[in-house]
Amino acid sequence: MPLRDAEPGDLPAITAIYAHHVLHGTGTFEEEPPGEAEMARRIAKVQDRRWPWLVVEEGGQILGFAYLAQFRDRSAYRHAGEDSVYVRDDIRGQGVGKALVAALLRRGEECGFRQVFAVIGDSENVGSIGLHVSLGFRQVGVLRSAGAKFGRWLDVVTMQRAIGRGDRDPPD
């Protein structure tokens, strides 16, 4: 699958894909889609730290995107990443998300991450949960009714996977 780092010309497609998920899905708890300027800021924040923000492009079309960023801002989390993945609605289930997350895991190790967390909105999000299980993640927790969207309570599922040396030796 043709993966590459996101470029400025990808911004309209990235914004549109994410907007669809905001407006119609529960994988993100955002309720108002951010515009292109805000999405550009988010991409820059990740890429400025030399963390991966990837896209799958096929036939000149962006099919999905994913990024890996530090799990929390505090320095103690410098070896822990959190992945995010969004695929165009009309091609979900065709391996785009899996290819993106697999690439993030490879790149995450290069960035010095040792653990990767998936914080999945909605415990009924079987696609994302299954994708992560297929790549070796395990469920480590569920926050019950942590959010509300579309008139219902939503859980948050936390999954985790070690990459590289994981916790087999001390952190630097």
C-alpha positions in Angstrom: 0.0 0.0 0.0 1.5 3.4 -1.0 2.3 5.1 2.3 4.2 8.4 2.7 4.6 11.3 5.1 1.8 13.9 4.9 2.5 17.0 2.8 0.8 20.4 2.6 -1.2 19.4 -0.4 -2.9 16.6 1.6 -4.5 19.0 3.9 -8.0 19.3 2.2 -8.3 15.5 2.1 -7.1 15.0 5.6 -9.6 17.7 6.8 -12.5 16.1 4.9 -11.8 12.6 6.2 -11.5 13.7 9.8 -14.7 15.9 9.4 -16.6 12.9 8.3 -15.6 11.0 11.4 -16.4 13.9 13.7 -19.8 14.4 12.2 -20.8 10.7 11.8 -18.6 8.6 14.0 -17.8 7.9 17.6 -14.1 7.2 17.1 -13.4 10.8 18.0 -15.2 12.7 20.7 -14.9 16.0 18.9 -18.3 17.3 17.9 -17.3 20.2 15.6 -15.0 19.5 12.7 -11.8 21.6 12.7 -11.0 23.6 9.7 -7.9 23.3 7.5 -6.0 25.9 9.5 -6.5 23.9 12.7 -5.6 20.6 11.0 -2.5 22.2 9.6 -1.5 23.3 13.1 -2.1 19.7 14.4 0.0 18.2 11.6 2.8 20.7 12.2 2.8 19.9 15.9 3.4 16.3 15.2 5.9 16.7 12.4 7.9 19.4 14.1 8.7 16.8 16.8 9.8 14.4 14.0 6.9 12.0 14.8 5.1 10.4 11.9 2.0 11.7 10.3 1.3 9.4 7.4 -1.1 9.1 4.5 -2.1 6.4 2.1 -2.4 7.8 -1.4 -3.7 5.8 -4.4 -4.4 7.2 -7.8 -4.0 10.7 -6.5 -6.6 10.2 -3.7 -5.9 10.2 0.0 -7.5 7.1 1.4 -6.6 7.6 5.1 -4.2 9.1 7.5 -2.6 8.2 10.8 -0.2 9.8 13.2 1.8 9.0 16.3 2.5 11.5 19.1 3.6 11.4 22.6 0.9 9.9 24.9 1.0 12.9 27.3 3.0 16.1 27.3 5.0 15.4 30.5 8.6 14.3 30.0 8.1 11.0 31.9 5.9 9.9 28.9 8.7 10.5 26.3 8.8 6.8 25.5 5.1 6.3 25.2 3.2 7.1 22.0 -0.5 7.3 21.1 -1.7 6.4 17.7 -4.6 7.9 15.8 -6.0 6.5 12.5 -8.8 7.7 10.2 -9.8 6.1 6.9 -12.1 7.4 4.3 -15.6 5.9 5.0 -16.1 4.3 1.6 -13.0 2.2 1.9 -13.0 1.0 5.5 -12.2 -2.6 6.0 -9.8 -2.9 3.1 -6.5 -2.8 5.0 -5.7 0.9 4.8 -5.9 1.4 8.6 -3.9 -1.7 9.3 -1.1 -0.6 6.9 -1.1 2.9 8.5 -0.8 1.6 12.1 1.8 -1.0 11.1 3.9 1.8 9.6 3.4 3.9 12.7 4.8 1.1 14.9 7.9 0.8 12.7 8.4 4.6 12.7 7.6 4.9 16.4 10.5 2.7 17.3 12.8 4.9 15.3 11.5 7.9 17.3 12.4 6.2 20.6 8.9 5.1 21.7 8.8 1.9 23.6 5.1 1.6 24.2 2.2 2.6 22.0 -1.3 3.2 23.2 -4.5 3.2 21.3 -7.2 5.3 23.0 -10.3 4.2 21.1 -13.6 6.1 21.3 -16.6 3.8 21.8 -16.3 0.2 23.0 -18.6 -0.7 20.0 -15.8 0.5 17.6 -15.1 -3.1 16.6 -13.2 -2.1 13.5 -10.6 -0.1 15.3 -10.4 -2.6 18.2 -10.0 -5.5 15.8 -7.3 -3.7 13.8 -5.3 -3.1 16.9 -5.7 -6.7 18.1 -4.5 -7.9 14.7 -1.3 -5.9 15.2 -0.5 -7.3 18.7 -2.2 -4.7 20.9 -4.0 -5.9 24.0 -6.8 -4.2 25.9 -5.6 -2.7 29.2 -8.7 -0.8 30.3 -12.1 0.6 29.6 -13.3 4.0 30.8 -17.1 3.4 31.1 -19.3 6.3 29.9 -16.4 8.6 29.6 -18.0 10.7 26.9 -21.3 11.6 25.4 -22.1 12.0 21.7 -25.1 11.6 19.5 -27.3 11.3 22.6 -25.6 8.3 24.2 -22.8 7.5 26.6 -19.6 6.3 25.1 -16.8 4.2 26.6 -13.1 4.7 25.9 -11.1 1.5 25.3 -7.4 1.7 26.0 -5.1 -0.8 24.2 -1.3 -1.1 24.5 1.6 -2.7 22.6 5.3 -2.7 23.3 7.6 -1.8 20.4 11.4 -2.3 20.1 12.9 -3.2 23.4 9.7 -2.3 25.2 10.5 -2.3 29.0 13.2 -5.0 28.8 15.9 -2.5 29.7 15.9 0.8 31.6 14.8 4.0 29.8 17.5 6.5 28.8 
